[in-house]
Structure formats: C-alpha cells, structure tokens
Amino acid sequence: MKNSQLYKGSLTTIIMKLLEENGRMYGYEITQKVKSITKGELNITEGALYPALHKLEGEGLLDVEVEKVGNRLRKYYKLTEDGQKETVNRLAELEEFIKNMQTLVNPKINPDLQF
Amino acid sequence: MNKERKITDEEVKQLYAFTRKHFVEYYDLQTELVDHLANAIEEKWQQQPDLSFDDVLKQEFKKFGVFGFMDVVERRQLALTKKYRKLLWGYFKEYFKLPKILLTIILTVLVAKSIQHIHAVIAPVLLFSILIFSLFRFFVLNYRYRKKVRQTGYRWMLEEIIFRCGSVPVFIFIPYQVIEYVYDKEYSAVGQWILAAGVVLFAIYQYIILYVIINRAEVHLEQTYPEYKLLKQ
C-alpha cells in the first residue's frame, strides 16, 4: 500500500465503507475496487487485506458466504448488523481525523486564522 | 489469441498444492487464497494471454511479500483463537446464570462441606483427579481429530483450535502450586469456601473445553465456514 504508515490505521474503515456501498464482496474484488476508485494511487496489499478481513470477521462485524463460481469456491464478505453500525462510527471518526489534519497541515484554509 | 483464458480444473488443483507448499495447511484459508490467485492470474491473462501459468503465479505470489502466506496464516490463527476464547467465555458465563448457577452453587457447597467434615485433602485429590482425567480426554480428542483429518483430508483451523483446546495447553491452569500449598493444611472457614470454589471453577472450565465446545463443534464450524457444509453434502 502506498505510504502504508499513513493508510494502515484506515484499512478496516476503507473495507467497511466499500462493503456498505457494494453489499457483499470477495477479497480480490476489494483490492481491484480500491485500485480503480483511486485510479491506481492506492494499492491494498494482499498481505494486509486478508488479516484485516479476518479480524473484522472475528470481531463479528463481517459475515461470510461461500459460493461455487466456475471451478472454485469463492468467499464473500458482508457487513453484519453490528458491522453496519460500526461503519457509521468509524467513518465519522475518519472524517473528523481528516478535518483536523487539514486544519493542522494547511491552517490558511481556516478563515479564523486569516487577516 | 484466446482473450478469455481461464484457470482450468487442473490449475485449480495446482494452486491448492501451491498453497500447501507454502505452509497453508488449512482448507478454509487455502480456498480463499486459491480464488484470489486464480482471479489475479486470469486478470493478468486478459492483458497478456501468452504468459505461462507458472510465471504469472510467481509474480502474483510476490505481492504477498517476503513472508508469503505466513503472515496471513498467523493473523488468521490469532483471529480464530480470539473467537474460540469468546465462545468459551460465553459458555462459562452460563454457569453463573439461572438455571446452571444452581449447579455451580450445589457443587461448591458439596466440596466445601466435604473439606470441612471429611478432610482438607479432598481438595487436592479432586484437583489432581480432574487433571488426570482431562489429560486423558485431551489425548483421546487429539487422536480423534487426527483420525478425522486422515479420513477427510481437510484441516480446518477452527476445528483444530477446538480439538487442541485453544492451542493453549489445557493445563495452563495447572494447579500444582495449589496442590502443594493446600496439602496438609488447616484452613479458615473462608479459606475452605475459596478452595471449594476454585475446585468447582476448574472443573467447569475443563468440562467446557473438553466436552461442551467439542459437542457443539459442528455448529460453530458451520457458522464460521459456509464451505464446511458445502463439502459435507
């Protein structure tokens, strides 16, 4: 993932947001979706994606479904009821974080500080 | 050239073998990784259909980093062990709610009264007996699990955690010091009750990990792995 230190903490929120919008998704689909939305700027690595999915599943925020697709089994993830509630909280938290970072990094945007 | 080149059945088998070769022994994780690799390879073939299966596989595997699948396996193990502990705690709590709390109370009273009226040695004898019995049961369960894996050819991570009692030795609670400490001593009345409660808690814990969760294993496995049910059909 591009500049992983900065994005690392937001990975689970990104996954949850995608699942909220798309219903159910499988691992590979998530990596491709992120790549296409960010036009290749952000690339979720496989080594980070699956542990994050399994962690969310273990916490009861995601549910799994398995289907036979062609000659192989595919595992889909979707948000549980708890997961949907948690997505709202985490997104609010992330937005707050982005707002604060913007104020810190670019204080000129804040009209209160302008003369 | 064929633009719609797809992974063949034979290549799916090769992908399973590839995950096994890279230390992914559990079917649940193998399946997910096989689908991931297959998707990635097919995507690559859309741009370069002439590339060989082995070459693309190598490229895609590199994306998992220097440790390959190991990190994924380890973190999955952590997540499922956490899940196991949650299940365990859920069953344990039942013994402090009606109706099971009555059983907990009756057993505690029985043990406490035996210590008071018969002899204090009852406590270490009980602890030691539970321990020996648990050890025996633990080995039987392991044998049963190994036999099942041999028969079915599939290993499921959660099943292994359940049958190995959380991958933490059952005897983490080993009350050796307690046995040594409680042997040949006189106790205050409060001490006797604490000791009795300790014996009963130990017995309940062992009963849950060695019987309750084992008997409910199928239910938990089907909940965790939809493919578990699929394979049984």
Interface residues (C-beta under 8 A of the other chain):
Chain A: Y26 G27 Y28 E29 Q32 T45 E46 G47 Y50 P51 H54 K55 E57 G58 V64 E65 V66 K68 V69 G70 N71 R72 L73 R74 K75
Chain B: K6 I7 T8 D9 V12 T31 E32 L33 V34 D35 H36 A38 N39 A40 E43 K63 F64 G65 F67 D71 V72 R75 R76 A79 L80 K82 K83 T224 Y225 P226 E227 L230
